[in-house]
Structure formats: structure tokens, C-alpha cells
Amino acid sequence: MKRLRVAIVGFGKLGKACAEAVRDDEQLFLAGIVRRPESLGEKLPSNMEQVPIVPHTSELGEVGVALVCVPTTEALVVARDLLQHRISIVECATLHGKALQEHKEELNRLATHHNVPAIVGAGWDPGALSLFRAIFDLLIPGGQTETSWHTAASMHHTTAAKSVRGVKEALSTELRTGDGKLQRYVYVELEKGTDPANVESAIRSDHLFLGEETLVFPVESIKTLEEEGRGVLLERRGKAAGAGHQALLLEARYSEQALAGAVMAAAARAIPLCGRGAVSLFDLPLGNLWGMLKKRGEQEWF
Ligand SMILES: NC(=O)c1ccc[n+]([C@@H]2O[C@H](COP(=O)([O-])OP(=O)(O)OC[C@H]3O[C@@H](n4cnc5c(N)ncnc54)[C@H](OP(=O)(O)O)[C@@H]3O)[C@@H](O)[C@H]2O)c1
């Protein structure tokens, strides 16, 4: 399988996550990293020491796609330069609604003029989370979506959950559902060999948790969750095709850069299947994100 040569422009948090995602991908090859002159001398992580670092993409030879990982304020300038050099781009500038539409229109104009493809809004938010929101709306058209963001910092340690046998450490948080009901989320780090179902039922039957809906989530490390965890709870309730009380729930804990990096790499796989002009993640056929493994993805997930 011929790998697509990928350049990463900007080596901050997102650029680093993209580099990891590209290196792990059997369809992609990390051709090099493009940095500002003042950053060129900085040392790369030890697993990237062999990767070329250059001040401009044109110094990397043939490049199939560039992943734009610079601050949102710089994204258009950088993207314009790449497109003028007839290099396809993938980007995920933090823009939403009308601002994202205008950004996409301008990139579409440039990409069409220079006869190359571009994929915009290909991160976590905008990106994969936007697709979840859109699918929730398709499934429950007569409903209401509630979004609550939470970080590990808003969670508190719970001695009640920690005193359950088999629980090493626990964090809990409270959230309101779309219809105003209180829900408790309890994250637990378990001793080896502990059955999560026993822990869940012990926590739920504790008098402190009785009376409220309590959801228990086993995690590998509470410390990691506290350090890097971001979280979102997306909930849509309402009527679908005449049936009332339909409910969809997405509970996510994640590193934003890591998920955005995974989506950027997936969009890079889709670039050879795109025509000229700019599309968003919303426009793209989902299967194209599997690139050459599209058929395998459909077999596995459909
Ligand atoms: N859609 C999503 O889900 C999502 C997720 C994460 C991030 N983002 C967006 O992606 C962008 C990058 O995020 P990040 O977390 O990687 O930011 P960051 O850590 O600040 O890194 C940005 C990098 O861009 C380069 N850069 C180029 N021009 C710059 C300038 N004028 N000022 C500062 N840096 C400049 C620098 O790399 P060099 O030093 O190598 O030149 C810098 O390290 C942001 O716009 C962010 O909003 C979107």
C-alpha cells in the first residue's frame, strides 16, 4: 500500500497529537514538520528525531496533504499559502456557525481555483462531536439537545464510593439531564480483579446515592482523569417518528487534542478520494475517512 506523504504545519499540542496519529497509521507517512523560524531549533520528542523539520512545506519534496495545526487566527493565511502551492489541506480551526461557513467558502474558492481538495472542520469540535450532534438531531427531530461540559477539575473526591471494597480511588460529579433531573456520575479506579458490576451495585445502594440516578464508570487512572480529562455530556430527548420519550446520550471523557489529531489523520486518508474544492467533515461520505480500508470499515461497523 503506497502511503500518503503528510506534512504537519505548527508543532504545538495539536501538531504533536497529529504527528503521533500519522505515525501510527498504515496509510500515512510523516514527511516532515513545518515550523516558524523561531521554533526550528527546538528539540523534537525522541521518537520523532528522524523527522525533517523545515520552515516551509515546499522543502519537503512531494506532499500529499498538509495538516494545518496553527492558531485559529493564523489558519487562513497558512491554508492560503499551502493551497497556492497546490498542496491539499486538512484543518480544524475553532470556528462554528456563520464564521465556519465563511471560512469554508473562502477555502473552497481558493482550493477550487488551485485545483486541489481541502477538508475543513475536521477535529473534535468542530468535527466528530458536531457529527454526533447532527446524528442525534436526525434521530430525534422533535427533540431538545442539552450539552454540559465538564472537566476533571469540577469533580470531587467521594469518600462514600472510595470506601466500597475493590475501589482504589473515586471522583464524582453531578449533572442535570435535559428534563432537569439530577444525575450523579461516579468514576472509579478499581483494584485488580474487581468486578465492576459489584462495585456499581454497592455504590448505587449506598444511602448517599439513593434517590438520585447514579451512573458508575470504571477508569484506568483517576490521576490521569484529573490531569488531562475533558468531558462532555450530550443528551437529546424528545419525539421521533410519532414515538415520545426517545433519549440519546453521549458521555465522553477525552483529551481534545488527541481526538482532534485522530480525526485529522482520518481526514488525511480521505483526501485522495476528494475532488477539488473545500468540504467539511459534514459533507464528506463517512466511509471515506477509512481511506483505502473503506470496505473493511463498512463490513465491521454496518
Ligand atoms: N477542532 C478541534 O477539535 C480542535 C482541537 C484542538 C485544537 N484546535 C485548534 O487548533 C489550533 C492549534 O491548537 P494547539 O492546541 O496545538 O495550539 P498551540 O499548542 O498553541 O500550538 C499552535 C502552534 O502553531 C504554530 N504557530 C504558527 N503561527 C503562530 C503564531 N502566530 N503564534 C503562535 N503559534 C503559531 C506554533 O508551532 P511552531 O512553534 O512549531 O511554529 C504553535 O506551537 C487552535 O486554533 C485550536 O483552536 C481545534
The ligand as an SDF file (V2000), in Angstrom:
LIG
                    3D

 48 52  0  0  0  0  0  0  0  0999 V2000
  -11.4490   21.4290   16.2510 N   0  0  0  0  0  0  0  0  0  0  0  0
  -10.8840   20.9130   17.3160 C   0  0  0  0  0  0  0  0  0  0  0  0
  -11.3830   19.9810   17.9050 O   0  0  0  0  0  0  0  0  0  0  0  0
   -9.5680   21.4660   17.8320 C   0  0  0  0  0  0  0  0  0  0  0  0
   -8.8940   20.7620   18.8330 C   0  0  0  0  0  0  0  0  0  0  0  0
   -7.6650   21.2690   19.2680 C   0  0  0  0  0  0  0  0  0  0  0  0
   -7.1570   22.4550   18.7250 C   0  0  0  0  0  0  0  0  0  0  0  0
   -7.8690   23.1050   17.7800 N   0  0  0  0  0  0  0  0  0  0  0  0
   -7.3620   24.3390   17.1710 C   0  0  0  0  0  0  0  0  0  0  0  0
   -6.0890   24.0620   16.6040 O   0  0  0  0  0  0  0  0  0  0  0  0
   -5.2280   25.1560   16.7550 C   0  0  0  0  0  0  0  0  0  0  0  0
   -3.9110   24.7260   17.3930 C   0  0  0  0  0  0  0  0  0  0  0  0
   -4.1540   24.2660   18.7110 O   0  0  0  0  0  0  0  0  0  0  0  0
   -2.9600   23.8600   19.6930 P   0  0  0  0  0  0  0  0  0  0  0  0
   -3.6010   23.4100   20.9360 O   0  0  0  0  0  0  0  0  0  0  0  0
   -1.9960   22.9650   19.0060 O   0  0  0  0  0  0  0  0  0  0  0  0
   -2.2740   25.2970   19.9130 O   0  0  0  0  0  0  0  0  0  0  0  0
   -0.7660   25.5470   20.3700 P   0  0  0  0  0  0  0  0  0  0  0  0
   -0.3180   24.4800   21.3080 O   0  0  0  0  0  0  0  0  0  0  0  0
   -0.7150   26.9690   20.7920 O   0  0  0  0  0  0  0  0  0  0  0  0
    0.0860   25.3690   19.0280 O   0  0  0  0  0  0  0  0  0  0  0  0
   -0.0340   26.1910   17.8980 C   0  0  0  0  0  0  0  0  0  0  0  0
    1.2670   26.1050   17.0920 C   0  0  0  0  0  0  0  0  0  0  0  0
    1.1060   26.8530   15.9010 O   0  0  0  0  0  0  0  0  0  0  0  0
    2.3620   27.3910   15.4760 C   0  0  0  0  0  0  0  0  0  0  0  0
    2.1830   28.8230   15.1560 N   0  0  0  0  0  0  0  0  0  0  0  0
    2.1680   29.3580   13.9100 C   0  0  0  0  0  0  0  0  0  0  0  0
    1.9360   30.6680   13.9370 N   0  0  0  0  0  0  0  0  0  0  0  0
    1.8080   31.0130   15.2000 C   0  0  0  0  0  0  0  0  0  0  0  0
    1.5820   32.2490   15.8530 C   0  0  0  0  0  0  0  0  0  0  0  0
    1.4040   33.3950   15.1900 N   0  0  0  0  0  0  0  0  0  0  0  0
    1.5160   32.2270   17.2190 N   0  0  0  0  0  0  0  0  0  0  0  0
    1.6800   31.0900   17.9050 C   0  0  0  0  0  0  0  0  0  0  0  0
    1.9050   29.8690   17.3240 N   0  0  0  0  0  0  0  0  0  0  0  0
    1.9780   29.8490   15.9860 C   0  0  0  0  0  0  0  0  0  0  0  0
    3.3330   27.1080   16.6250 C   0  0  0  0  0  0  0  0  0  0  0  0
    4.0780   25.9780   16.2060 O   0  0  0  0  0  0  0  0  0  0  0  0
    5.6660   26.1040   15.8330 P   0  0  0  0  0  0  0  0  0  0  0  0
    6.2920   26.6630   17.0700 O   0  0  0  0  0  0  0  0  0  0  0  0
    6.0150   24.7130   15.5230 O   0  0  0  0  0  0  0  0  0  0  0  0
    5.7550   27.0310   14.6670 O   0  0  0  0  0  0  0  0  0  0  0  0
    2.4710   26.7090   17.7940 C   0  0  0  0  0  0  0  0  0  0  0  0
    3.0790   25.7730   18.6310 O   0  0  0  0  0  0  0  0  0  0  0  0
   -6.0080   26.1960   17.5690 C   0  0  0  0  0  0  0  0  0  0  0  0
   -6.5960   27.1040   16.6760 O   0  0  0  0  0  0  0  0  0  0  0  0
   -7.0970   25.4110   18.2300 C   0  0  0  0  0  0  0  0  0  0  0  0
   -8.2380   26.1920   18.4630 O   0  0  0  0  0  0  0  0  0  0  0  0
   -9.0570   22.6300   17.3130 C   0  0  0  0  0  0  0  0  0  0  0  0
  1  2  1  0
  2  3  2  0
  2  4  1  0
  4  5  1  0
  4 48  2  0
  5  6  2  0
  6  7  1  0
  7  8  2  0
  8  9  1  0
  8 48  1  0
  9 10  1  0
  9 46  1  0
 10 11  1  0
 11 12  1  0
 11 44  1  0
 12 13  1  0
 13 14  1  0
 14 15  2  0
 14 16  1  0
 14 17  1  0
 17 18  1  0
 18 19  2  0
 18 20  1  0
 18 21  1  0
 21 22  1  0
 22 23  1  0
 23 24  1  0
 23 42  1  0
 24 25  1  0
 25 26  1  0
 25 36  1  0
 26 27  1  0
 26 35  1  0
 27 28  2  0
 28 29  1  0
 29 30  1  0
 29 35  2  0
 30 31  1  0
 30 32  2  0
 32 33  1  0
 33 34  2  0
 34 35  1  0
 36 37  1  0
 36 42  1  0
 37 38  1  0
 38 39  2  0
 38 40  1  0
 38 41  1  0
 42 43  1  0
 44 45  1  0
 44 46  1  0
 46 47  1  0
M  CHG  2   8   1  16  -1
M  END
$$$$
